[in-house]
């Protein structure tokens, strides 16, 4: 098949290093014809990597979408809070859209985007990459096969490593609600999407509990300054020391995430200087963060299935786990080990599935998503798109409802929540 042609809006970590990299590695599947990026260094580097002229390397998305339509697809990979307007412009201009998650940090804006896609008749694929991993595809196959009988309960957990929590949600760009979506969408919308995928329908009721317990000023070591570079007396023993974590690795390692967020120049000296003035050098107990560092969500689906999801930012190592219980058996799995075990009631036998795992690229999800999207896009098969805007909207609304439940201390009835937003309930996703 001919490669799917696309324009790329946003040349940051996801835009350049995931979508752009895929186009470079798989030119027979995806070709980037133009980019829009305000940062001149990122813009120039990305344009060079794709052999683009200056006329096809624009400083912002309004300039790009003011041009005649250049390709059938627009990839929107801007920051989380900047998704809505370029997506609406792309749809209006006639582009199919591959949109990074979450759709938007506000539920009303999520609905605007989804309804605009449906009214335009354009394809809208949300980047819920975990649907495309071999691990969760195998889980879905087992659950959908009926091998466990009728599903009764699902428990998902996301164990966020302490360094990831502090990098992204204490010091970083997702650290407070004024800057980003709730953590259930900024970090865990993949997990909520998995729950809706496995459940096969919409949610009825949502409850949630959680708080910012640890990363607060009262937990700062005695005498701790505002920055780790200012001579903290606890530096030698503090597991959150920014100098050791960000300035310690070799320059080659520092070209990759998360160190690349600190400084575009990966040299040790540049990283050290960035810590002295930038947000990543701050003491984790003296930041302007308000994101919960642990949260649990309970969901009742329309089928009667109950589900729980637990997030916490204090893990030693990153991992996701699942336990699903049915009337005939159980499934247990650990994503980072690629291990799934299935047992059946009344039997001592254990059915084991061992899958090759590599955390790079979301365990194969990034490549799987792009393989799927370029195939569907090249054939114009909009009906085959997984995690379309309408399907993804349900998990987003669950996330917003859970945050309301956590803040209010009340159980949220999803029919009332949807009615307040003027949106219809999700239908089962029969395409996957």
C-alpha positions as a printed NumPy array, in Angstrom:
array([[  0.   ,   0.   ,   0.   ],
       [  1.075,   3.611,  -0.507],
       [  2.232,   5.383,   2.645],
       [ -0.348,   7.368,   4.564],
       [  0.571,  11.035,   4.292],
       [  0.216,  13.316,   7.294],
       [  1.019,  16.712,   8.749],
       [  2.437,  16.818,  12.258],
       [  1.393,  19.437,  14.812],
       [  3.806,  19.444,  17.75 ],
       [  7.392,  18.201,  17.544],
       [  8.048,  17.371,  21.185],
       [  8.723,  13.991,  22.743],
       [  5.651,  12.269,  21.273],
       [  5.499,  14.164,  18.009],
       [  9.115,  13.927,  17.   ],
       [ 10.316,  10.857,  18.868],
       [  7.284,   8.592,  18.42 ],
       [  5.25 ,   9.619,  15.373],
       [  8.157,  11.181,  13.529],
       [ 10.444,   8.273,  14.354],
       [  7.842,   5.796,  13.091],
       [  7.65 ,   7.684,   9.777],
       [ 11.442,   7.524,   9.447],
       [ 11.571,   3.813,  10.253],
       [  8.463,   2.837,   8.297],
       [  8.394,   5.132,   5.247],
       [  6.272,   2.591,   3.416],
       [  3.491,   3.199,   5.979],
       [  3.692,   6.872,   7.03 ],
       [  5.102,  10.014,   5.436],
       [  5.261,  13.437,   7.12 ],
       [  4.65 ,  16.258,   4.617],
       [  4.685,  19.278,   6.939],
       [  5.208,  20.197,  10.589],
       [  4.024,  22.986,  12.877],
       [  6.073,  23.692,  15.999],
       [  6.772,  27.005,  17.809],
       [ 10.191,  25.983,  19.139],
       [ 12.663,  26.818,  16.325],
       [ 15.206,  24.15 ,  17.275],
       [ 12.635,  21.364,  17.423],
       [ 11.   ,  22.604,  14.244],
       [ 14.252,  22.734,  12.298],
       [ 15.441,  19.354,  13.565],
       [ 12.159,  17.624,  12.758],
       [ 11.916,  19.237,   9.334],
       [ 15.452,  18.107,   8.537],
       [ 14.69 ,  14.547,   9.615],
       [ 11.806,  14.405,   7.137],
       [ 13.455,  16.337,   4.315],
       [ 11.034,  19.249,   4.524],
       [ 11.582,  22.698,   3.076],
       [ 11.189,  25.849,   5.167],
       [  7.787,  26.368,   3.538],
       [  6.615,  23.086,   5.066],
       [  7.998,  23.845,   8.543],
       [  5.558,  26.284,  10.129],
       [  5.819,  28.133,  13.408],
       [  2.295,  27.358,  14.571],
       [ -0.791,  25.356,  13.633],
       [ -2.891,  28.337,  12.396],
       [ -0.266,  28.875,   9.684],
       [ -0.413,  25.21 ,   8.745],
       [ -4.188,  25.   ,   8.527],
       [ -4.381,  28.28 ,   6.595],
       [ -2.735,  26.415,   3.712],
       [ -4.663,  24.197,   1.304],
       [ -5.025,  20.696,   2.738],
       [ -1.634,  19.039,   2.357],
       [ -2.439,  15.455,   3.371],
       [ -5.37 ,  13.288,   4.432],
       [ -4.259,  13.092,   8.082],
       [ -3.231,  15.514,  10.817],
       [ -1.353,  14.167,  13.819],
       [ -1.991,  16.404,  16.832],
       [  0.821,  15.984,  19.349],
       [  0.783,  19.308,  21.167],
       [  0.773,  19.592,  24.951],
       [ -2.268,  18.179,  26.749],
       [ -3.908,  21.578,  27.266],
       [ -3.422,  22.581,  23.609],
       [ -5.268,  19.775,  21.832],
       [ -8.676,  21.276,  21.245],
       [ -8.245,  24.203,  18.853],
       [ -5.794,  22.578,  16.405],
       [ -7.947,  19.445,  16.334],
       [-11.074,  21.44 ,  15.57 ],
       [ -9.202,  23.355,  12.871],
       [ -7.875,  20.154,  11.318],
       [-11.328,  18.57 ,  11.233],
       [-12.843,  21.693,   9.705],
       [-10.108,  21.701,   7.064],
       [-10.968,  18.107,   6.098],
       [ -8.229,  16.148,   7.844],
       [ -8.672,  12.83 ,   9.582],
       [ -7.04 ,  13.174,  13.008],
       [ -4.744,  11.079,  15.161],
       [ -4.948,  12.826,  18.541],
       [ -2.72 ,  12.341,  21.541],
       [ -4.439,  11.569,  24.823],
       [ -6.173,  12.965,  26.763],
       [ -8.598,  14.62 ,  24.386],
       [ -8.726,  17.724,  26.606],
       [ -8.382,  18.661,  30.301],
       [-12.046,  19.706,  30.455],
       [-15.05 ,  17.43 ,  29.789],
       [-16.954,  20.026,  27.772],
       [-13.973,  20.408,  25.436],
       [-13.735,  16.633,  25.064],
       [-17.342,  16.601,  23.922],
       [-16.727,  19.497,  21.513],
       [-13.926,  17.581,  19.805],
       [-15.836,  14.303,  19.55 ],
       [-18.987,  15.92 ,  18.209],
       [-16.998,  17.992,  15.709],
       [-15.403,  14.82 ,  14.34 ],
       [-18.778,  13.121,  14.016],
       [-20.383,  16.132,  12.345],
       [-17.501,  16.419,   9.892],
       [-17.53 ,  12.707,   9.092],
       [-13.78 ,  12.572,   9.675],
       [-11.815,   9.847,  11.412],
       [-10.739,  10.612,  14.984],
       [ -8.383,   8.135,  16.639],
       [ -7.304,   8.759,  20.234],
       [ -3.852,   7.447,  21.15 ],
       [ -4.868,   4.879,  23.765],
       [ -1.767,   2.841,  23.017],
       [ -2.23 ,   0.109,  25.644],
       [ -5.078,  -1.323,  23.534],
       [ -2.436,  -2.143,  20.949],
       [  0.058,  -3.967,  23.16 ],
       [  0.397,  -7.746,  22.759],
       [ -0.162,  -8.061,  26.524],
       [ -3.522,  -6.337,  26.757],
       [ -4.664,  -7.752,  23.449],
       [ -4.12 , -11.204,  24.907],
       [ -5.977, -10.227,  28.079],
       [ -8.888,  -8.955,  26.005],
       [ -8.965, -12.15 ,  23.927],
       [ -9.147, -14.29 ,  27.058],
       [-11.853, -12.188,  28.694],
       [-13.908, -11.961,  25.501],
       [-13.623, -15.719,  24.853],
       [-15.848, -16.561,  27.797],
       [-13.16 , -18.768,  29.322],
       [-13.729, -17.1  ,  32.692],
       [-17.514, -17.205,  32.401],
       [-19.417, -14.011,  33.087],
       [-17.075, -11.293,  34.307],
       [-17.839, -10.215,  37.85 ],
       [-14.934,  -7.976,  38.896],
       [-11.79 ,  -6.41 ,  37.449],
       [ -8.988,  -4.81 ,  39.439],
       [ -6.33 ,  -2.721,  37.701],
       [ -3.387,  -1.076,  39.423],
       [ -0.835,   1.394,  38.154],
       [  2.253,   1.534,  40.325],
       [  4.032,   4.759,  39.362],
       [  7.693,   4.847,  40.349],
       [  8.606,   7.591,  42.816],
       [ 10.975,   9.246,  40.314],
       [  8.242,   9.339,  37.648],
       [  5.762,  10.816,  40.091],
       [  8.136,  13.575,  41.14 ],
       [  9.318,  14.276,  37.591],
       [  5.883,  14.622,  36.012],
       [  3.404,  15.347,  38.788],
       [  5.378,  17.169,  41.483],
       [  8.06 ,  19.159,  39.669],
       [  6.82 ,  18.765,  36.115],
       [  4.28 ,  20.116,  33.688],
       [  1.388,  18.017,  35.048],
       [  1.915,  19.111,  38.651],
       [ -1.334,  20.991,  39.274],
       [ -4.881,  21.196,  38.002],
       [ -4.41 ,  24.717,  36.666],
       [ -1.835,  23.394,  34.199],
       [ -3.149,  19.962,  33.256],
       [ -5.982,  17.471,  33.355],
       [ -6.597,  15.475,  36.539],
       [ -3.98 ,  12.776,  37.012],
       [ -6.569,  10.119,  36.138],
       [ -6.529,  11.561,  32.614],
       [ -3.007,  12.961,  32.406],
       [ -1.504,   9.636,  33.544],
       [ -4.196,   6.966,  33.859],
       [ -6.565,   7.496,  30.939],
       [ -4.995,   4.399,  29.346],
       [ -6.107,   2.334,  32.34 ],
       [ -9.617,   3.753,  32.332],
       [ -9.795,   3.036,  28.609],
       [ -8.781,  -0.574,  29.253],
       [-11.532,  -0.928,  31.836],
       [-14.201,   0.313,  29.426],
       [-12.778,  -1.943,  26.687],
       [-12.877,  -5.012,  28.901],
       [-16.313,  -4.125,  30.289],
       [-17.752,  -3.574,  26.816],
       [-20.101,  -0.805,  27.864],
       [-20.701,   2.335,  29.832],
       [-20.405,   3.027,  33.539],
       [-23.373,   3.505,  35.864],
       [-21.8  ,   4.783,  39.099],
       [-18.356,   6.026,  40.115],
       [-16.749,   6.628,  43.516],
       [-13.205,   7.687,  44.331],
       [-10.887,   8.469,  47.236],
       [ -7.368,   9.864,  47.324],
       [ -5.198,  12.797,  48.304],
       [ -1.825,  14.464,  48.124],
       [ -0.365,  12.84 ,  51.2  ],
       [  3.408,  12.964,  50.962],
       [  4.788,  15.597,  48.591],
       [  3.929,  18.511,  50.897],
       [  5.951,  21.177,  52.652],
       [  5.521,  19.685,  56.128],
       [  7.448,  16.607,  55.004],
       [ 10.528,  18.551,  53.881],
       [ 13.754,  17.592,  55.684],
       [ 14.803,  20.104,  58.309],
       [ 16.693,  22.94 ,  56.697],
       [ 15.811,  21.899,  53.145],
       [ 16.139,  24.868,  50.72 ],
       [ 13.861,  25.616,  47.777],
       [ 16.255,  23.867,  45.382],
       [ 18.346,  20.741,  45.562],
       [ 21.246,  22.75 ,  44.099],
       [ 21.274,  25.11 ,  47.1  ],
       [ 23.102,  22.847,  49.529],
       [ 20.398,  20.7  ,  51.097],
       [ 21.568,  19.04 ,  54.341],
       [ 19.62 ,  15.878,  53.42 ],
       [ 21.015,  15.63 ,  49.887],
       [ 23.151,  12.565,  50.486],
       [ 20.238,  10.44 ,  51.669],
       [ 17.203,  11.973,  49.934],
       [ 15.786,   9.64 ,  47.275],
       [ 14.358,  12.671,  45.465],
       [ 17.633,  14.588,  45.093],
       [ 17.443,  16.339,  41.722],
       [ 21.202,  16.725,  41.298],
       [ 21.9  ,  13.025,  41.577],
       [ 18.942,  11.986,  39.439],
       [ 19.125,  14.531,  36.618],
       [ 22.805,  15.52 ,  36.463],
       [ 24.25 ,  12.098,  37.266],
       [ 23.703,  10.019,  34.075],
       [ 26.083,  10.109,  31.131],
       [ 25.348,  12.555,  28.311],
       [ 24.197,   9.765,  25.981],
       [ 21.557,   8.588,  28.427],
       [ 20.483,  12.162,  29.098],
       [ 19.336,  12.533,  25.487],
       [ 16.306,  10.41 ,  26.344],
       [ 13.292,  10.972,  28.595],
       [ 13.007,  12.026,  31.396],
       [ 16.383,  13.785,  31.381],
       [ 15.679,  15.423,  28.012],
       [ 12.9  ,  17.423,  29.678],
       [ 15.46 ,  19.193,  31.838],
       [ 17.655,  20.599,  29.079],
       [ 17.795,  20.264,  25.27 ],
       [ 21.565,  20.193,  25.709],
       [ 22.344,  16.814,  27.328],
       [ 25.776,  17.799,  28.62 ],
       [ 26.355,  17.513,  32.339],
       [ 27.06 ,  21.222,  32.684],
       [ 23.889,  22.258,  30.858],
       [ 21.775,  19.959,  32.988],
       [ 23.334,  21.298,  36.164],
       [ 22.677,  24.894,  35.109],
       [ 19.085,  24.045,  34.213],
       [ 18.529,  22.611,  37.689],
       [ 19.695,  25.87 ,  39.245],
       [ 16.924,  27.856,  37.554],
       [ 14.33 ,  25.454,  36.108],
       [ 11.448,  23.564,  37.662],
       [ 13.202,  20.201,  37.83 ],
       [ 15.736,  21.459,  40.358],
       [ 13.12 ,  22.242,  42.998],
       [ 12.763,  20.353,  46.261],
       [  9.799,  17.989,  45.856],
       [  8.423,  19.227,  49.169],
       [  8.476,  22.874,  48.086],
       [  6.669,  22.818,  44.725],
       [  3.297,  24.23 ,  43.67 ],
       [  1.827,  20.76 ,  43.113],
       [ -1.701,  19.743,  44.072],
       [ -1.955,  16.362,  42.306],
       [ -3.004,  13.376,  44.466],
       [ -0.145,  10.955,  45.006],
       [ -2.552,   8.062,  45.581],
       [ -6.107,   7.462,  44.437],
       [ -8.563,   4.597,  44.141],
       [-11.579,   4.5  ,  41.815],
       [-14.582,   2.166,  42.051],
       [-16.844,   1.729,  39.024],
       [-20.128,  -0.093,  38.48 ],
       [-20.787,  -0.823,  34.8  ],
       [-24.153,  -1.26 ,  33.105],
       [-23.605,  -5.037,  32.893],
       [-23.296,  -5.255,  36.674],
       [-19.536,  -5.756,  36.462],
       [-17.665,  -3.893,  39.199],
       [-14.15 ,  -2.586,  38.697],
       [-11.499,  -0.927,  40.777],
       [ -8.493,   1.061,  39.706],
       [ -5.674,   2.077,  42.028],
       [ -2.966,   4.626,  41.295],
       [ -0.075,   5.54 ,  43.551],
       [  3.163,   7.424,  43.014],
       [  5.384,   5.68 ,  45.558],
       [  6.458,   2.5  ,  43.756],
       [ 10.027,   1.296,  43.66 ],
       [  9.55 ,   0.158,  40.065],
       [  6.964,   1.022,  37.427],
       [  4.391,  -1.663,  36.737],
       [  0.755,  -2.297,  35.894],
       [ -1.189,  -5.29 ,  37.181],
       [ -4.591,  -6.798,  36.479],
       [ -6.831,  -9.327,  38.181],
       [-10.125, -10.29 ,  36.516],
       [-12.623, -12.637,  38.129],
       [-15.426, -14.47 ,  36.391],
       [-17.99 , -17.088,  37.316],
       [-15.713, -19.84 ,  35.944],
       [-12.172, -18.646,  36.662],
       [ -9.641, -15.874,  37.169],
       [ -6.938, -14.059,  35.248],
       [ -3.896, -12.399,  36.814],
       [ -1.301, -10.453,  34.889],
       [  1.765,  -8.232,  35.265],
       [  2.47 ,  -6.028,  32.254],
       [  6.161,  -5.369,  32.916],
       [  6.866,  -9.094,  33.213],
       [  4.673, -10.029,  30.26 ],
       [  3.081, -12.707,  32.409],
       [ -0.566, -13.777,  32.393],
       [ -1.944, -16.642,  34.466],
       [ -5.413, -18.127,  34.065],
       [ -6.977, -20.497,  36.573],
       [-10.379, -22.163,  36.469],
       [-12.605, -22.955,  39.394],
       [-12.337, -26.554,  40.516],
       [ -8.935, -27.118,  38.883],
       [ -5.371, -26.826,  40.167],
       [ -3.994, -26.303,  36.671],
       [ -2.566, -22.915,  35.73 ],
       [ -2.61 , -21.724,  32.124],
       [  0.424, -19.498,  31.61 ],
       [  1.014, -16.96 ,  28.861],
       [  4.5  , -15.467,  28.553],
       [  4.838, -12.487,  26.232],
       [  7.98 , -10.638,  25.208],
       [  8.028,  -7.232,  26.879],
       [  9.962,  -4.052,  26.213],
       [  8.906,  -0.895,  28.064],
       [ 10.247,   1.263,  25.235],
       [  7.338,   2.365,  23.1  ],
       [  4.684,   1.476,  25.681],
       [  5.371,  -2.253,  25.396],
       [  4.705,  -2.29 ,  21.669],
       [  1.629,  -0.09 ,  21.955],
       [  3.084,   2.886,  20.071],
       [  4.004,   0.794,  17.048],
       [  0.807,  -1.223,  17.27 ],
       [ -1.307,   1.919,  17.293],
       [  0.475,   3.373,  14.271],
       [  0.346,   0.092,  12.343],
       [ -3.401,   0.008,  12.961],
       [ -4.022,   3.663,  12.172],
       [ -1.955,   3.773,   8.995],
       [ -3.696,   0.631,   7.756],
       [ -7.185,   1.954,   8.502],
       [ -6.328,   5.414,   7.212],
       [ -4.863,   4.158,   3.947],
       [ -8.034,   2.172,   3.275],
       [-10.381,   4.9  ,   4.474],
       [-11.779,   2.406,   6.979],
       [-13.019,   4.834,   9.614],
       [-15.402,   2.241,  11.056],
       [-12.452,   0.039,  12.016],
       [-10.692,   2.642,  14.142],
       [-10.191,   1.504,  17.73 ],
       [-10.593,   3.995,  20.555],
       [-12.414,   6.436,  18.305],
       [-13.391,   9.751,  19.795],
       [-16.824,   8.5  ,  20.86 ],
       [-15.439,   5.306,  22.414],
       [-12.606,   7.131,  24.18 ],
       [-14.991,   9.754,  25.506],
       [-16.558,   7.272,  27.947],
       [-13.303,   6.59 ,  29.773],
       [-12.562,  10.318,  29.843],
       [-15.936,  11.027,  31.437],
       [-15.294,   8.31 ,  34.007],
       [-12.046,  10.072,  34.879],
       [-13.72 ,  13.453,  35.282],
       [-16.551,  11.872,  37.291],
       [-14.035,  10.14 ,  39.547],
       [-12.312,  13.435,  40.251],
       [-15.683,  14.976,  41.113],
       [-16.415,  12.028,  43.397],
       [-13.025,  12.369,  45.102],
       [-13.427,  16.098,  45.609],
       [-17.053,  15.973,  46.796],
       [-17.011,  12.721,  48.746],
       [-20.134,  11.651,  46.824],
       [-20.912,   8.74 ,  44.525],
       [-21.45 ,  10.085,  41.005],
       [-24.302,   8.621,  38.959],
       [-23.05 ,   8.667,  35.383],
       [-26.472,   9.223,  33.821],
       [-26.757,  12.483,  35.776],
       [-23.153,  13.389,  35.011],
       [-23.646,  12.838,  31.286],
       [-26.952,  14.694,  31.305],
       [-25.264,  17.676,  32.91 ],
       [-22.77 ,  17.696,  30.058],
       [-25.352,  16.983,  27.373],
       [-23.715,  13.793,  26.111],
       [-25.139,  10.366,  25.39 ],
       [-23.931,   7.137,  26.988],
       [-21.264,   5.06 ,  25.265],
       [-22.23 ,   1.976,  23.323],
       [-20.231,  -1.297,  23.465],
       [-17.174,  -1.175,  21.229],
       [-17.924,  -4.119,  18.956],
       [-15.014,  -3.451,  16.611],
       [-12.368,  -4.825,  18.968]])
